[in-house]
Amino acid sequence: MPQSALPLLHREIADWYHSNARILPWREETATPWAIMVSEFMLQQTPVVRVLPVWEIWMKRWPTPADLAAEPVSEALKAWGRLGYPRRALRLHAAATLITEEYAGVVPGTEAELLALPGVGTYTAAAIACFAFKEPTVVVDTNIRRVHARLISGKALPEQNQNAAELALAARVLPTNTPLANTWNIGVMELGALVCTARSPRCEDCPVMNHCAWIDAGRPEPHYVPKGQPWHGTDRQVRGAMMAVLRNSSRPVDRADLLGTPDLGVATGNAQIGALSRVGDPTHEAWVTLHSLPAELAQRERALSSLLADGLAQQAAEGISLPD
């Protein structure tokens, strides 16, 4: 695509965004850099519909980094709930602590400073700098990569892993005008989320369909077969079930209860549940879910060991609990 064609693309996507963007609290003019930062952490690999209610509760409880830093990391993990990938909560808490201690509680505004925070990678630093501080950064997430692949490169999907060529392309098509660059980043991202989706793109609703290289090429099939990330039967599923138990337990949990050792339990349906005196209500959804998983003891031990190694759980004489 020649550079001379870019201004029209910039304008058409910006106009589409202003008319079709979802109304989200972290996009409001009143949203603080911290509010935007929290949203970026939560939105990693997690859809908006799941993030929104958790984000709203989180921001009411911890409207500033200092508010979060003042509480134990266990509270952050509890509030994270079922968003998944709970290490994000650990890192967000660590970032809030560093911001409080090193930046007087104010989220830093440059990419370099943001990159130095725990849990902030290249994309997150660029996104916060762009959306919170109006810096004309090169923001590249999965949605943006997919729109660029179709619109400019003529491919059905971007590469399986982000590469230097995709970053260079994103930099080349970024508007030189700062306000327009910010709108372009969020506009292309929104277009990928709502219209230029991975499985069922709604090309007839696309504001730049007439410029799309993928359409012009006859909508070729992807050059690889996308593989979804499995969940059922994986260590991730067992880890998630164990984390749910730890989040909902008011006391440390015996290791054998977490592992579901049969001779320690009482039957509830088909589930082996730990003794009532140790774990509280054995009919609690978290316990029933954990002990009904068809996971061998070796997998349960592996999942628990990884939680301890990742700092998502801690073990003491009293049992296993969320970290302090």
Secondary structure by P-SEA (a helix, b strand, c coil): ccccaaaaaaaaaaaaaaacccccccccccccaaaaaaaaaaacccccccaaaaaaaaaaacccaaaaaaccaaaaaaaacccccaaaaaaaaaaaaaaaccccccccccaaaaaacccccaaaaaaaaacccccccccccaaaaaaaaccccccccccccccaaaaaaaaaaccccaaaaaaaaaaaaaaaaccccccccccccccccccccccccccccccbbbbcccccccaaaaaaaaaaaaaacccbbbccccccccccccccccccccccccccccccaaaaaaaaccccaaaaaaaaaaaaaacccccccccccccc
